[in-house]
Amino acid sequence: MSTDNRARIAEYLSRFFPVHDLKDDDDIFELGFVSSMFAMQLVSFVEHEFGITVENEDLELEYFRSISALDAFVNGKLSAPVPQ
């Protein structure tokens, strides 16, 4: 887990959930914090903040449901070889 990426994700989410002390493994979907509009906003954040492209096959709930899951997803995308 990258501390820097995790912190950036946590900071972003805290803007929307300021009254909740979100833990790394809290499921933001299960907690009812995510609407379909916010889910798209979250994908946009990940793409712009980390300079990655979220492909259609990446749109799995499991990648976006918690700070830890997002961190793992971002780290996986950043460490993936670039197609030539």
Helices and strands as residue ranges (DSSP letters): H 3-14, H 36-50, G 56-58, H 61-64, H 67-79
